[in-house]
Amino acid sequence: MTESLDATDWSILAELQRDGRIPLTELGRRVNLSASATTERVKRLETTGVITGYRAGVDLVKAGFAVLAVVRLKYPGSRHQPRLQPDAALPRTPGASAGVPVRIAPRGRGSE
């Protein structure tokens, strides 16, 4: 079921998408509502499922993780076996299509 959102609801959503940690008093100031009215609106948006959560974006390079991609290659037949061996360290996903899991990672750490 879709919710009926007015311009103020959309303004609240836009502000929360820019900064999910904004204090409700500041959010209310930005959307021209009192803190209590803003709190009620945000709670309604959460309760009805319009707002599904608040998340942190993480910069993996700054957190010390190199970029890693897992690619599944699938060739017709079995002629690829002599050229490419599966990475046994990668877990097999139940129900996934057959193929050869290959680990691809940069040589340096981060953007080196």
BAVEX-180695 format. One record per atom (N, C-alpha, C): residue number from 1; residue in one letter; atom name; y, x, z. Coordinates in steps of 0.02 Angstrom, whole numbers, plus 50000, padded with zeros to 5 digits. Atoms other than C-alpha are relative to their C-alpha. Example, Ala and Ser with C-alpha at 12.3 -4.5 7.8 and 13.67 -1.06 7.14 Angstrom:
2
1;A;N;49941;50045;50000
1;A;CA;49775;50615;50390
1;A;C;50060;50045;50000
2;S;N;49941;49958;49997
2;S;CA;49947;50684;50357
2;S;C;50055;49961;50037
//
This chain:
112
1;M;N;49941;50042;50000
1;M;CA;50000;50000;50000
1;M;C;50062;50045;50000
2;T;N;49939;49960;50003
2;T;CA;50168;50073;49951
2;T;C;50052;49973;50048
3;E;N;49947;50018;49954
3;E;CA;50312;50072;50072
3;E;C;50065;49990;49962
4;S;N;49934;50011;50029
4;S;CA;50484;50006;50030
4;S;C;50049;50048;50034
5;L;N;49955;49950;49972
5;L;CA;50603;50152;50054
5;L;C;50071;49988;49974
6;D;N;49931;50007;50021
6;D;CA;50791;50138;50052
6;D;C;50031;50070;49990
7;A;N;49967;49936;50014
7;A;CA;50918;50273;50010
7;A;C;50001;50046;50061
8;T;N;50000;49959;49939
8;T;CA;50925;50331;50191
8;T;C;49932;50032;50012
9;D;N;50067;49972;49994
9;D;CA;50736;50352;50198
9;D;C;49991;50059;49952
10;W;N;50006;49946;50048
10;W;CA;50744;50457;50040
10;W;C;50041;50061;50021
11;S;N;49959;49944;49975
11;S;CA;50884;50562;50115
11;S;C;49964;50037;50057
12;I;N;50038;49970;49945
12;I;CA;50779;50591;50271
12;I;C;49943;50042;49972
13;L;N;50056;49963;50030
13;L;CA;50630;50642;50165
13;L;C;50024;50064;49966
14;A;N;49974;49940;50034
14;A;CA;50736;50762;50062
14;A;C;50019;50054;50051
15;E;N;49980;49951;49949
15;E;CA;50807;50845;50218
15;E;C;49938;50030;50034
16;L;N;50060;49974;49968
16;L;CA;50635;50860;50299
16;L;C;49960;50046;49954
17;Q;N;50034;49956;50047
17;Q;CA;50564;50937;50141
17;Q;C;50036;50068;49996
18;R;N;49963;49937;50000
18;R;CA;50703;51067;50145
18;R;C;49987;50039;50065
19;D;N;50009;49968;49935
19;D;CA;50678;51102;50331
19;D;C;49963;49952;50046
20;G;N;50042;50043;49958
20;G;CA;50534;51019;50424
20;G;C;50011;50009;50074
21;R;N;49987;49987;49929
21;R;CA;50595;51093;50588
21;R;C;50070;49981;50022
22;I;N;49932;50019;49984
22;I;CA;50769;51020;50584
22;I;C;50001;49954;50062
23;P;N;49996;50045;49942
23;P;CA;50818;50942;50752
23;P;C;50021;49929;49977
24;L;N;49985;50069;50020
24;L;CA;50828;50752;50743
24;L;C;50074;49984;50005
25;T;N;49928;50012;49995
25;T;CA;51009;50755;50800
25;T;C;50036;50026;49938
26;E;N;49970;49972;50061
26;E;CA;51055;50868;50653
26;E;C;49980;49960;49939
27;L;N;50023;50042;50056
27;L;CA;50949;50765;50534
27;L;C;50041;49935;49998
28;G;N;49960;50061;49997
28;G;CA;51041;50609;50592
28;G;C;50071;50011;49976
29;R;N;49932;49984;50023
29;R;CA;51209;50693;50564
29;R;C;50002;50005;49924
30;R;N;50001;49990;50073
30;R;CA;51159;50740;50387
30;R;C;49990;49935;49961
31;V;N;50013;50063;50035
31;V;CA;51101;50563;50343
31;V;C;50043;49943;50027
32;N;N;49952;50049;49972
32;N;CA;51240;50473;50440
32;N;C;49966;49946;50042
33;L;N;50032;50046;49952
33;L;CA;51129;50395;50574
33;L;C;50004;50031;50070
34;S;N;50004;49974;49932
34;S;CA;51123;50409;50763
34;S;C;49932;50034;50009
35;A;N;50063;49965;49987
35;A;CA;50987;50519;50837
35;A;C;49943;49950;50012
36;S;N;50053;50049;49985
36;S;CA;50891;50366;50901
36;S;C;49978;49963;49936
37;A;N;50018;50034;50063
37;A;CA;50899;50277;50732
37;A;C;49960;50047;49954
38;T;N;50037;49951;50040
38;T;CA;50842;50436;50646
38;T;C;49930;50009;50026
39;T;N;50066;49993;49968
39;T;CA;50698;50456;50769
39;T;C;49956;49941;49981
40;E;N;50038;50060;50018
40;E;CA;50643;50276;50736
40;E;C;49977;50002;49927
41;R;N;50017;49996;50072
41;R;CA;50648;50302;50547
41;R;C;49946;50052;49987
42;V;N;50050;49947;50010
42;V;CA;50551;50466;50554
42;V;C;49932;49978;50027
43;K;N;50063;50025;49972
43;K;CA;50419;50388;50668
43;K;C;49968;49948;49955
44;R;N;50026;50050;50046
44;R;CA;50402;50241;50548
44;R;C;49971;50033;49938
45;L;N;50025;49964;50059
45;L;CA;50383;50359;50400
45;L;C;49935;50037;50015
46;E;N;50062;49967;49980
46;E;CA;50249;50454;50496
46;E;C;49944;49949;50010
47;T;N;50050;50052;49985
47;T;CA;50158;50297;50556
47;T;C;49973;49967;49937
48;T;N;50022;50033;50061
48;T;CA;50152;50220;50383
48;T;C;49968;50048;49950
49;G;N;50033;49951;50042
49;G;CA;50086;50382;50308
49;G;C;50043;50028;49944
50;V;N;49956;49970;50051
50;V;CA;50237;50423;50200
50;V;C;50008;50074;50015
51;I;N;50000;49930;49978
51;I;CA;50257;50584;50300
51;I;C;49930;50014;50025
52;T;N;50070;49986;49983
52;T;CA;50084;50660;50310
52;T;C;49992;50062;50044
53;G;N;50005;49941;49957
53;G;CA;50124;50817;50409
53;G;C;50057;50048;49988
54;Y;N;49949;49949;50005
54;Y;CA;50233;50968;50432
54;Y;C;49962;50066;49993
55;R;N;50037;49939;50015
55;R;CA;50178;51136;50364
55;R;C;50046;50061;49998
56;A;N;49963;49936;50006
56;A;CA;50230;51318;50366
56;A;C;49979;50033;49935
57;G;N;50015;49960;50059
57;G;CA;50242;51414;50204
57;G;C;49991;50072;50022
58;V;N;50014;49931;49979
58;V;CA;50168;51588;50224
58;V;C;50003;50046;49939
59;D;N;49998;49949;50051
59;D;CA;50211;51738;50118
59;D;C;49942;50048;50014
60;L;N;50060;49961;49986
60;L;CA;50040;51820;50106
60;L;C;50011;50075;49994
61;V;N;49987;49928;50006
61;V;CA;50107;51989;50049
61;V;C;50034;50025;50063
62;K;N;49966;49979;49938
62;K;CA;50225;51999;50199
62;K;C;49954;49996;50061
63;A;N;50048;50006;49945
63;A;CA;50081;51945;50311
63;A;C;49946;50054;49995
64;G;N;50046;49945;50005
64;G;CA;49983;52096;50249
64;G;C;49938;49986;49958
65;F;N;50058;50016;50041
65;F;CA;49861;52011;50129
65;F;C;50016;50014;49927
66;A;N;49993;49989;50072
66;A;CA;49840;52073;49952
66;A;C;49980;49936;49964
67;V;N;50017;50058;50040
67;V;CA;49825;51945;49816
67;V;C;49926;50005;49982
68;L;N;50071;50003;50015
68;L;CA;49644;51892;49790
68;L;C;49986;49938;49960
69;A;N;50020;50058;50039
69;A;CA;49575;51779;49657
69;A;C;49924;50001;49992
70;V;N;50071;50006;50013
70;V;CA;49397;51718;49642
70;V;C;49993;49960;49937
71;V;N;50007;50031;50065
71;V;CA;49352;51678;49464
71;V;C;49927;49991;49985
72;R;N;50069;50013;50018
72;R;CA;49192;51599;49405
72;R;C;49995;50001;49924
73;L;N;50010;49993;50072
73;L;CA;49139;51654;49231
73;L;C;49934;49967;49982
74;K;N;50061;50032;50023
74;K;CA;49011;51553;49135
74;K;C;49991;50014;49926
75;Y;N;50015;49984;50069
75;Y;CA;48932;51614;48975
75;Y;C;49939;49959;49978
76;P;N;50061;50033;50024
76;P;CA;48807;51523;48866
76;P;C;49943;50051;49999
77;G;N;50057;49955;50000
77;G;CA;48636;51598;48886
77;G;C;50003;50049;50057
78;S;N;50001;49950;49946
78;S;CA;48600;51751;48992
78;S;C;50018;50070;49976
79;R;N;49984;49935;50029
79;R;CA;48668;51891;48883
79;R;C;50053;50038;50042
80;H;N;49949;49968;49960
80;H;CA;48806;51928;49011
80;H;C;49972;50042;50057
81;Q;N;50028;49967;49942
81;Q;CA;48687;51993;49145
81;Q;C;50004;50076;49996
82;P;N;49996;49927;50001
82;P;CA;48680;52174;49084
82;P;C;50071;50027;50010
83;R;N;49931;49977;49996
83;R;CA;48871;52185;49079
83;R;C;50033;49984;50067
84;L;N;49964;50025;49941
84;L;CA;48919;52092;49237
84;L;C;49950;49978;50053
85;Q;N;50045;50018;49945
85;Q;CA;48830;52081;49403
85;Q;C;50039;49957;50050
86;P;N;49966;50043;49952
86;P;CA;48872;51942;49528
86;P;C;50019;50038;50064
87;D;N;49978;49972;49936
87;D;CA;48966;51988;49686
87;D;C;49961;49963;50055
88;A;N;50042;50031;49950
88;A;CA;48836;51952;49821
88;A;C;50039;49981;50063
89;A;N;49960;50014;49940
89;A;CA;48972;51950;49954
89;A;C;50035;49932;49996
90;L;N;49966;50064;50006
90;L;CA;49048;51791;49884
90;L;C;49952;49943;50014
91;P;N;50044;50056;49985
91;P;CA;48978;51629;49953
91;P;C;49990;49955;49939
92;R;N;50015;50049;50053
92;R;CA;48896;51507;49835
92;R;C;50022;49932;50025
93;T;N;49977;50067;49982
93;T;CA;48974;51334;49836
93;T;C;49946;49950;49980
94;P;N;50051;50049;50018
94;P;CA;48842;51197;49846
94;P;C;50028;49950;49950
95;G;N;49979;50049;50049
95;G;CA;48853;51083;49697
95;G;C;50046;50026;49946
96;A;N;49956;49972;50050
96;A;CA;48964;51201;49598
96;A;C;49960;50016;49937
97;S;N;50035;49985;50062
97;S;CA;48923;51234;49417
97;S;C;49976;50072;50001
98;A;N;50029;49932;50002
98;A;CA;48817;51387;49378
98;A;C;50049;50047;49968
99;G;N;49956;49949;50028
99;G;CA;48908;51546;49338
99;G;C;49996;50063;50041
100;V;N;50001;49936;49965
100;V;CA;48941;51722;49396
100;V;C;50066;50007;50039
101;P;N;49939;49990;49962
101;P;CA;49065;51738;49540
101;P;C;50022;50073;49996
102;V;N;49974;49932;50007
102;V;CA;49176;51890;49516
102;V;C;50062;50006;50044
103;R;N;49942;49988;49956
103;R;CA;49300;51963;49641
103;R;C;50051;50042;49961
104;I;N;49947;49964;50034
104;I;CA;49467;52017;49567
104;I;C;50055;50012;50052
105;A;N;49948;49984;49952
105;A;CA;49592;52108;49677
105;A;C;50042;50057;49972
106;P;N;49958;49945;50023
106;P;CA;49740;52223;49645
106;P;C;49979;50065;50031
107;R;N;50018;49934;49974
107;R;CA;49719;52410;49672
107;R;C;50038;50015;50064
108;G;N;49959;49986;49942
108;G;CA;49863;52424;49795
108;G;C;50004;49940;50046
109;R;N;49991;50055;49952
109;R;CA;49906;52320;49946
109;R;C;50067;49967;49985
110;G;N;49938;50036;50013
110;G;CA;50036;52185;49916
110;G;C;50024;50012;49930
111;S;N;49971;49990;50066
111;S;CA;50152;52225;49772
111;S;C;50000;50072;49978
112;E;N;50003;49929;50016
112;E;CA;50112;52411;49767
112;E;C;49971;50011;49931
//
